[in-house]
């Protein structure tokens, strides 16, 4: 009988692990909706890898690193005189950062924040705005010229890709034209033109761009974009919304199927995805005194 009792007790222990009650008694809290950034940060770009997020500072070139689960973080890349951080992407252990008016691209170690590389892309009316990373190259838009720059990930000369075809540069020399960028295939980029609200599919070999037919709609003030499968998310910064677009397989057409809005949006500029949520950076363009202002990242479904 004693042996049977011991066997029964052991079986009960196997069926009900000791850790199980504690797990059910303390379910994981939801991820925070708002993530505060340092006062005066003046952010623009965001990238996420696993649960770690990175947000650049436009005027200083610094990069903040934090955790979307805890909303805690600290500056990773320190401020650098003469640098800027606009769009950014993380790939493996490196951060690729668009340098805005510097005309440069910067690469940092995503673990330590140390300098890895610096690329002088252009000196002619530059605003290197956003970056997308493909299998072999990182692609950077210049908002003030009809061009994209391609930097080989494993070394080699930088390529300037003149964007032609349906794309036409418009406005004065400081107008924001090419902005957000995404890789849509081995030789295809999707580009948004902020000041016209048009989308384009461009060939990385020839630079020829085809307009994506939105059926009479537009994505005016289009900024950062994110492509997941054939669903394209376009941040419309000063309109405080994100357009959700279903693209055709040949990228010739797109339909705006949904618009994401949120009371917490305050001129969002770029987005990154984590699980089933988007994280949008509030750049707060037009803030009267940006230096001491408060900035944050907003989580939306």
N, C-alpha and C positions, 0 to 999 in steps of 0.2 A: 504493500500500500504506500509506504514512504517513497518507493521508487516511482510509482505512478503519479504521486502528488508532485514530485520534483519535475517529472516530464511535463505535466500539465502546466506548471508554473513557467518552465522554460518556453513552452509553446506560446503562452500568453505574452511573454516578453518579446518574442520574435514578431508576433502579430501587431504589437503596439510599441513602436520605437519610443525611447525616452524623449527624443527631441520633438516628436510630433505635437504633443499638447502645447509646448512653448511656441511652436510655429503658428498654430491656429489661434492661440491666445493673443498674439501680437502681429497681425497682418502688416505687410509693408505699406507705408504711407504713400499716397499718390505723389508723383513728382511735382515739385513746385511749379506754379503757373508763371510766376515772374522771377527772373534772376537779375539781381541788382549788379550793375557794373560800377567801378569807381566813379565818384563824382567828377564831372568834367572830362570823361573819357572820350567823348565824341566818336562813337563807333560807326562802322559801316558794314564790314564783312564778318561772316561767321562760318566756321567749319566744325564738324563733329565727327569724332572717331570713337566708336563704342559709346561710352557715357561721358567722354571728355570733350568739352567744347573750347573753341578758340575764337576770340573776337579782337579785331585790330582797332587801333586808334588812328583816326585820319591824320591829325596834325603832328603826331609824335613818332609814328612808326612802331609804337609799342604793341605787344600782343598779350592779351589776358587769357589765362587758362583756368577752367573750372570744371565742375562736375554737375551734369544736369540732374542727378539724383539728389544732391545736397544743396545745390545753388552756391556752394562755397568755391572760392578760387583766389588767385593772386596773379600779378603780372609775371609773365614768363619771359618775353622779350622786352628788354628795357627800352626806354625812349632813346632815339638816336637823332641827333641834330642833322637836318637835311634829308630825313627820310619821312615816308608816309606809309600808311597801311590802309588799303581800300579793300577790294575783294581778296579772299584767301581760301586755300584748299589745303587739306592735309592728305598726304600720301605716304604710307608706310611710316617712316620716322622723320618725315620732313614736312615743313610748312612752306607753301609757295604763296607769296604775297605780291599783289599788284601795288606798285608804288605811286600811282596817281600822277601829280604834276612833276615828280622827279624824272619821269620817263624811264624808270627802271623797274626791274623785278627783283625781289629778294627771296632767298631761301634760308630758312632757319631750322635748327635741330628741334624737333617737336618735343623732345624730352628735356633739353637743357636750355633752349632759347639761344644757343650760340649761333653765330654766323656760319653759314655753309657756302653760300655763293651769292653773287650780285651780278646782274646783267643789265647793261646799258642798252635799252631797246631803241629809243629815239630821242632827239632833242628838238624836233620840229613840232611846236604846239602840242605837247604831250598831255594826255591824262590817261594813264594806264589804269583801267577801271576794274576789270574782273578777270578771273582765271578759271579755266577748266582743265582737267588732266585726263589725257587719253592713255592708251597703252604704251606709247613711245614718246609722246611730247606733252608739254604743258602749253596751253594756248592763252594768250592775253589780248584783251580788247583795248584799243585806243579810242576813247570817246570823241576825240577831236580830229580824227582822220579815218578814212575808209580803209582800215588795215587791222590785221590781227598778227601777232607775233607768236611763232612756235619755237619753243626751246626744247631740244632733245633731252630726255631724262637721263641718258647715259653719256652725255657729252657730245659735243659737235657744234657746228655753227648755228646761230640763231637764224630762223627764216622769217622774212617779212612776207605776209600773204596780203596782197592788195585785194580788197573786197569789191567785186564788180557785179555785173548782171543786173538784177532788179534793184539792188541797193543803190541809193543816191544819198550822199552826204548833204544835209540841209542845215539852214540857220547860220548864225554868225560863227566866227572862229572858236568861240568858247562854248557853243551849244553842245549838249550831251546827245550824241548820236548812238553809236554802238556802246552797249552797256553789258548786260548779263550774257553769259555764254555757257553752253553745255555741249558735251560730246554725245552725238547721237548715232555713231557708227564708226567704222574703221576710218572713213575719210569724210565724215560729215559733222558739221557744227550747227547748232541752233543759236541764233543771235537775235537779240531784241534791240530795236532802235527806240530809245526813250522818247525823243521829241516828236515822233510820228505815230508811235504805238504799233509799229509793224514788226512782224516776226519773219525771219529768213532761215533757210537751210542753205549752208555754204559748203562748197567742196574745199577741203583742206589742201588739195593739190593744185587747183586752178584759181581758187578764190571766187569763182562764179557763185553768186547767191540767187536763190529762187525765193520769191515771196511765198509765205505760207498763207493760204486763203482762209481767213477767219469768218467768211460769210457776211462781210459788212461790219463786223465788230472790230475792236482794236484793243490794245493793252497800253494805252497812253500812260506815260510816266513809268513804263516798265523798267525795272531795275534788276535785282538778282533773279535768276531763274534756276529751277531744279527739275531735272527730267528723271522720272521713275517709270521705266517701261515705256509706254506710249502716252503717259500722263505728264503734262508739262505744267508746273506751277510758276506763275509769273508775279512777282511782287510789284505792285503799282504804288510807289512810295508815297507821294503827296495825296493820293486818293485813299490811302489807308485801307487797302484791300489786296487780296491775293487771288488772281484769276486761276481757275483750274481748267485746263484745256486738254481735250482728248484729240490726239493727232492721228491722222491716217497713217497706214503702214509705209507709204511712200513719202510722207512728210509734206505732201502738197497741200493738205487741208487740215484745219483744226476747228474744233467746236468748243466754245466756252460753256462748260456744263455746270459750273458752280462758281461762286465767289465767296471767299472766306473773309469775314470781317470780325473785328473784336473791339470792344470799347477801350482795351488797353493799347491798341495800335496808336503810335505817335510818329508818323512818317517812318514806317518800316522800310528797310532797304534790301536786305538779303535774307535767305532762309537756308536751313539745313534740316535734315530729317533724323529722327531717332525713334525707332519702333513705329508706332502709328501716329506720331505727332510731328508737327513742324515747329521749328524754333526761329522766330523772326526778331531781327535786331531793330530796335527803335533808334533811328539816327537823330530824330527831332530837328531836322533841318529848319532853319528859320527861328530857332530859339534866340531870344534877345541877347542873353548872356550865356553862351555855351560853356564857358570855362568852369563855373561852379555848378552847372546844371546836373540833374540826376538822369541817368540812362539805364536801360534794362533790356532784357531779352524776354520775349513773350512766347509761351507754349500754347499752340492751338491744335485741335484735332485735324 
